[in-house]
Amino acid sequence: MADSQKNISNDQAKPDKVAKAAQAAEEAVQDLERSLEKVNGQLSDAERSRVVDLIDQIKESADKLAVDQTSRGDLKILSRTLRELRYAFKVFTPYRARRKVTVFGSARTRPDELTYQQAVLFGRAMAAEKWLVVTGAASGIMEAGHVGAGREHSMGLNIMLPFEQYANPVIAGDSKLVHMKYFFTRKLMFVKECDAVVCLPGGFGTLDEGLEVLTLLQTGKRDMVPVVFLDAPGGKFWQEFQHFIEKRLLGDGMISPDDLSLYKLTDDVEEAVAEIMQFFRVYHSMRYVKNKLVFRLQESPSERLLAEINAAFPDILNGGEFVVSGPLAEEKDEPSLAEFPRLVFRFNRRSLGRLRQLIDALNRGSVTIPAT
């Protein structure tokens, strides 16, 4: 009898718990709406309409959760996810105009190790270029990147764990530090907000993060960015990684040879920095406009280079050719980029390794790779 009463009591409590979780999700939506209200005053009527439409879609999804009788556990995940991303967006928004490099690596690397010292040098070099260095904000390589960059040029995305993870002294207490519960929201921010990725030696987490970035680039789920696997001077960590990729992934036909163009291996900080800075020498950014891909460029390609590109890269086109253009009408919502010349083409959305090679050709000013 007592067990029966207990079950009835638990059943009665479930709707209350679900209602509370649904309320938490609704509050997260309201929190997001309040934040966006501050931005609305700076938007045009058309932009404001698009923002309102998106907020309405989020609200509609929240209402459907209750209709679907979503479990309290699932609602908690959704509520926390929305709150985390709103919080992270709020922190990163003021720095959207700043170039950022995400640095991955082991939390267990000690300050006396060459890999740690390499990360310090890299962070210092990127700060000298006025870039922000984004890390997981903990110890090891993450701390080293911040030590090199200094507090002013550091941002952090800390993960809350019961062990081994706490904010390093450089970034602790800084307004540019975000604390997150979920790895998937944290990884989203790492990749979404960066302009380059550098991986130093690390464990499961580093390999997971580095391979996810490559997967997103290979599948076109992330706009192209430079990726560097940086080892300590004379280190073999990433060379052995590369050997596995070439022998198993490439050798067994699981990737294409062009996919190897998506990243660079080096044990030299200057070379790593040069790879990142060279990537943005001419290329600035990209955007899809309907069936066209638009490259925004720092300078227009010469007639000679345009002819070379049309001769060398027809395999990545879905008809037509590469043309130089001004901003398209659909890009009027980005007036700050209007001054950049464009390279416009119908990309096949498959040949991402070749797309990276096209960016390299634009930055070199030549399709031909110089002899070394």
C-alpha positions, 0 to 999 in steps of 0.5 A: 500500500505504501509503495502504491501511494508513493508511485501515485505521489511520484506520478503527480509530481511529474507534471509539476517537474515538466511544467517547471522545466518548460517554464525554464525553457520559456524564460530562456527564450524571454531572456534571449528576446530581451537581449535582442531588444537592445539590438533592435534599435540599431537594425533596419525595418527589414533586419528587425523583421527577420529577427522577430521572425526568428524569435517567434520560431524559437517561441513556437518550438518552445510551445510545441515542447509542452504539446509533445509532452517532452520529458523533463530531462530533455527540457532541461537539456534544451533550456540549459543549451539555449541559456549557454549559447545566449550567454556565449553569444553575448560575450563574443558579440563585442569582439566579432570584428576581431580576428581570433585563433582557437588553440587546442591542446592537452590540459596536462602539459607542464610548463617545463615541457617544450610543447607548453613553451611552443604554445606560449610563443605562438600565443605571443606571436598572434597577440603581436598581430592583434589577434585574440587567442581563444582556448579552453581556459584551463591549464596546460596548453590552454594556459600556455596560449593565454600566457603568451597572448596576455589577458588583453588578447585572451578569451576562454571557453571553460568546461565545467568538470568534476576534475582537472578543469578550472580557469587558468590565472591569466583569464580567471575572472575576465569578462571574456571568459565563458563557463559552459556545461556541455561540450557540444555548445562549447565546441560550437563556440570554438569553431563558430567564432574563430578565424583559424585553428591551431592544435598542439599535442593533446589527448582525446579532447584535442583529437576530437576537436581537431578532427571535428574542425576538419570534418566541418571543413571537408563537408562545407559545414564551416566556412574555410579557415586555416588549420595548423597542427603545431608540434614542439620543435623536433616533435613527432606527435603530428607526424605520426598522426599524419602517417596514420591519415596517409596510410589508412584514411587516404590509402584506404580511399576514405578521404581524397588527396585534396583533403590534405590541403585543409590543414598544415603540419609544422613544428615552427611557430613562425611557419604556423603564424605565416600560414594563418596570416597568408590565408587572409592576405587577399582572401577576406571571407565567403558567403553563399548567395543562392546557388553562388559562392561569393569570395570577398577579397582584399584586392581584385585578381588580375586578368592573368590570375583570373584566366589561370583560375578559370583554366585550373579550377573548372572541376569545382564549378556547377557551370559558368565560370569565375567572374570578378564582381562588386557586392551582390544585391543580397549582400546589402545587409553587410554594408561594412563589406561593400568595399571589397571586390568579389570573386563569384562562382557556382561552386559544386559544394563538394570539392572543399579541398580544392576550394582551399587550393583556390584560396591559396592561389588567390593569396599567392597571386598565382595558380602555380605553387612556387618551387621550394 
